[in-house]
Every structure is written in C-alpha cells, then in structure tokens.
C-alpha cells in the first residue's frame, strides 16, 4: 500500500517570482533591552488568562490582588492591595465580563498580554488590535519596497 498526500492539506505553491526576490531592508537591531515582554494566550470560559513567564517577570504571585482599568485599545491590569481580583494558583489573571465585552473578547479568543516591567502592569489587547498594527507596518513596508533592492 502506498501513501499519497491529500491535495487540500498541501500548502499552495508560491510563484517563482516570490521565491527569487530578495529584499534587503535596513533593519535597526539595537542591543537595548525593552522593558516590554509579550505573549499570546487563550481566554478561558470564566474570563481567566495567564502566562507564567510574564507574571514571574513582573513578580506577581498566586494570591496577589489586581484590578483592571480600560485603556485605549485594551485593558491594564495592575497590582493593588485593595484589588477586586486575585491571581489564581495556576498564574491566571481575571478579566471581568464587562471588560471583555467592551474589548470584543470572547471565551476561547486569543489575546496579547504585554508585561511592562517599568510600570509593573500587565496590558491586555485583543489579537485584532495587534494584527491591525502589524498589517499597517507591512503596508508601509510594501509601499517602500519599490526603492529597496
């Protein structure tokens, strides 16, 4: 018995012109460390999401209290002794239903978490915000490709 690949599962072949084109764009790669760390996670059915690496970098521990405030294009979670929510034992933080609704985040959605080490906050963005920003950068790059060889 011989195996044959199933056509719908094969990736589409790129035209030869895309494979041979090389773009040498100037990229500034500084050695400075950013105080921002990011990750993507799924929101569970109860509104919890977490990334242990980010929480560890912030020094947040299970049981720490946090609160949430809306910011432009997302939410900011900050530690507060009087916070309404706690980091759970698995290292998840809680996003209230009202916050999720205002940001268009649903159960099972992927979100972007950004740990800001300088402010000790965890920023939450719907994945659509980040993909929109990246799409804008790619459009700018594509517009500038005409003079880059």
C-alpha positions in Angstrom: 0.0 0.0 0.0 1.4 3.4 -1.0 0.6 6.6 0.7 -0.4 9.7 -1.3 -0.6 13.2 0.0 -4.1 14.6 0.2 -4.2 17.7 -2.0 -6.3 20.0 0.3 -3.7 19.6 3.0 -0.7 20.6 0.9 0.4 24.3 1.2 -0.1 26.2 -2.0 3.0 26.6 -4.2 4.3 30.2 -4.4 5.0 31.6 -7.8 8.7 31.5 -8.8 8.9 35.4 -8.7 8.2 35.4 -5.0 10.9 32.8 -4.3 13.7 34.5 -6.1 13.0 38.1 -4.9 15.3 39.2 -2.1 14.6 42.3 -0.1 17.4 43.8 1.8 15.7 46.3 4.0 17.6 48.3 6.6 16.7 46.9 10.0 17.8 48.5 13.1 18.5 45.9 15.7 19.6 47.7 18.9 21.1 45.9 21.8 18.9 47.8 24.2 16.6 45.6 26.2 13.0 46.5 26.1 11.0 46.7 29.3 8.1 45.0 27.5 7.6 41.3 27.3 4.7 39.8 25.4 2.8 36.6 24.9 -0.4 35.3 23.4 -2.9 33.2 25.4 -6.4 32.0 25.2 -9.1 33.3 27.4 -11.0 30.5 29.2 -14.7 30.3 29.7 -14.6 32.1 33.0 -12.5 35.1 31.7 -9.2 33.9 33.0 -5.9 34.0 31.1 -2.3 33.8 32.1 1.3 33.5 31.1 3.6 32.3 33.9 6.7 33.8 32.3 5.1 37.3 32.1 3.8 37.1 35.7 7.1 35.8 37.0 8.9 38.7 35.3 6.5 41.1 37.0 6.9 39.4 40.3 3.2 38.6 40.5 2.4 35.5 42.6 -0.8 33.4 43.1 -2.9 35.2 45.6 -1.7 38.7 44.6 -4.6 41.1 44.2 -5.1 43.1 41.0 -7.5 45.4 39.4 -8.4 46.3 35.9 -8.9 49.6 34.0 -9.7 50.2 30.4 -7.1 51.9 28.3 -7.1 52.8 24.6 -7.2 49.6 22.6 -7.1 47.3 25.6 -7.0 47.0 29.4 -4.4 47.5 32.0 -4.1 45.1 35.0 -2.2 46.4 38.0 -1.4 45.0 41.4 -3.3 46.6 44.2 -3.7 45.6 47.9 -7.4 46.5 47.5 -7.8 44.9 44.1 -11.1 43.1 43.3 -9.4 40.1 41.7 -6.7 37.6 42.6 -4.0 35.8 40.6 -5.1 32.2 40.8 -3.0 29.2 41.7 -2.2 28.5 38.0 -1.0 32.0 37.5 -4.1 33.2 35.7 -5.5 36.8 36.0 -9.1 37.6 35.7 -10.7 39.8 33.0 -14.2 40.9 34.1 -17.1 40.2 31.7 -17.7 44.0 31.2 -14.1 44.5 30.2 -14.2 41.5 27.8 -17.4 42.8 26.2 -16.0 46.3 25.7 -12.9 44.8 24.0 -14.8 42.3 22.0 -13.0 39.4 23.7 -14.9 36.1 23.9 -14.2 32.7 25.5 -11.6 30.9 23.6 -10.2 34.0 21.9 -6.5 34.6 21.8 -5.3 37.8 23.4 -1.9 39.5 23.6 -0.5 40.1 27.1 2.2 42.6 27.4 4.2 42.8 30.7 5.5 46.3 31.3 8.4 45.9 33.7 8.8 49.6 34.3 5.2 50.1 35.4 4.7 46.6 36.8 1.5 46.3 34.8 0.0 43.7 32.5 -1.6 45.1 29.4 -4.2 43.1 27.6 -5.0 43.6 23.9 -7.4 41.8 21.6 -5.4 39.9 18.9 -7.2 42.0 16.3 -5.5 45.2 17.6 -2.1 43.7 17.2 -2.8 42.2 13.8 -4.1 45.6 12.7 -0.9 47.3 13.8 1.2 44.7 12.0 -0.8 45.0 8.9 -0.2 48.7 8.9 3.5 48.1 9.2 3.5 45.6 6.4 1.6 48.0 4.2 4.2 50.7 4.9 7.0 48.2 4.1 5.3 47.1 0.9 4.9 50.8 -0.2 8.6 51.4 0.4 9.7 48.2 -1.4 9.9 50.0 -4.8 13.2 51.6 -3.9 14.7 48.7 -1.8 16.8 46.2 -3.7 
